[in-house]
Amino acid sequence: MESRVKETEVLIEEYLSNHEDPLIQLLHKIIRQAVRFLSILMVLIIIWGIGDVIYSVYQKLEEPPFSVIKH
């Protein structure tokens, strides 16, 4: 099953990269770069969110009374 999925992905990739219409080729390249950019942005936002939670918890633990978290 997995090999069939890979074969389908390869066929689609070959079809789009070797398409005879230059506009389709250009649009395919633009979409691939946009997806790459958005995936990097999502990872950075997730890391930023984790850092923000850690910093917020640290701030709450440092306020008197120490080591007590209240909402």
Residue pairs with C-beta under 8 A, 6 or more apart in sequence:
16 24
16 25
16 28
17 25
17 28
19 25
19 28
57 69
60 69
60 70
61 67
61 68
61 69
